Structures are given as C-alpha cells and as structure tokens.
Amino acid sequence: MEQRIFARLTGALDPTALDVVDESDRHAGHAGARPGGGTHYRVRIVSARFERRSRVERHRLVYDLLAAEFADGLHALALVAKAPGEP
C-alpha cells in the first residue's frame, strides 16, 4: 500500500518532496485496523499543484487520487500538503 500511495501521488502531482509513513502499528485495535497493517498512513507532500489551492482543495485532490487505495483497505491518512516555499 505504501508503494501504491507513493507511486500514485508521484505520478499525478510531481512532488518536490514526498514522505509516506505506515503508522498502522500505532492503530492496532482501532476502527479500520487490520492484521498486517497497511491501513493508516502519514503523508507529507510538497507540490506546485497545490499553489493557489485551499487546504480543503489540496486534501480533496489527494483523497480523490487515492480512491482506489481507500477502496482496497486504506482507512486513514494524516496529510500535510504544501506548495513549494510554504513553511
């Protein structure tokens, strides 16, 4: 799942920085968790595609790009989406 997320976001958003971290082990026993992980991720992405977009628009774009992954068991995404030059 981590590789799928990385590939999908890289292909669509051409990021200058992208970190995808599987945090599923921290959510064992919580809603959406399953044995073997692959359900909870933290993503930090910097892309020029986010310029002049609101935080909601940025998140919506990423969630739309990952629709197949959510359908396949991705349950939660902690997301930081920035444009280049933003702190």
C-alpha positions in Angstrom: 0.0 0.0 0.0 2.8 2.4 0.8 4.3 1.9 -2.6 0.9 2.4 -4.3 0.4 5.7 -2.4 3.9 6.9 -3.3 3.5 5.9 -7.0 0.0 7.4 -7.4 1.0 10.8 -5.8 4.3 11.0 -7.6 2.7 10.3 -11.0 -0.1 12.8 -10.5 1.4 15.6 -8.5 5.2 15.6 -9.5 6.1 16.5 -5.9 9.4 18.1 -4.9 9.1 16.3 -1.5 7.1 13.2 -0.5 7.1 11.2 2.7 4.8 8.2 3.1 5.0 6.6 6.5 2.9 3.5 7.6 1.6 4.1 11.1 -0.8 1.2 11.1 1.0 -0.4 14.1 0.0 2.6 16.2 -3.7 1.9 15.5 -3.9 -1.8 16.3 -7.4 -2.4 17.8 -8.8 0.8 16.4 -11.5 1.2 13.7 -10.3 0.2 10.3 -7.1 -1.5 11.6 -6.4 -5.0 10.3 -3.8 -7.6 10.9 -0.7 -6.9 8.8 -1.2 -3.2 8.7 -1.5 -1.1 5.5 -4.4 0.9 6.8 -3.1 4.1 8.5 -0.5 6.4 6.8 1.1 9.8 7.4 1.8 11.7 4.2 3.8 14.9 3.8 3.8 16.2 0.2 5.1 19.4 -1.4 3.9 20.1 -5.0 3.4 23.1 -7.2 0.0 21.6 -8.0 -1.1 23.0 -4.6 -0.3 26.6 -5.4 -3.4 28.9 -5.1 -5.5 26.0 -3.6 -7.0 26.0 -0.2 -6.2 23.3 2.4 -9.5 21.6 1.7 -8.9 21.6 -2.1 -5.5 20.1 -1.6 -6.8 17.4 0.7 -9.7 16.7 -1.7 -7.2 16.3 -4.6 -5.1 13.8 -2.7 -8.1 11.8 -1.4 -9.5 11.7 -4.9 -6.2 10.4 -6.3 -6.2 7.6 -3.6 -9.8 6.5 -4.1 -8.7 3.0 -5.3 -6.4 2.6 -2.2 -9.2 3.6 0.1 -11.5 1.1 -1.6 -8.7 -1.5 -1.1 -8.3 -1.1 2.7 -6.6 2.3 3.3 -8.5 3.6 6.3 -6.9 6.8 7.5 -4.5 9.4 6.1 -2.8 12.1 8.2 -2.0 14.6 5.5 0.2 17.7 5.2 0.0 19.2 1.7 2.1 22.3 0.9 3.1 24.3 -2.1 6.8 25.0 -2.6 8.1 27.7 -0.3 5.4 27.3 2.3 6.6 26.6 5.8 
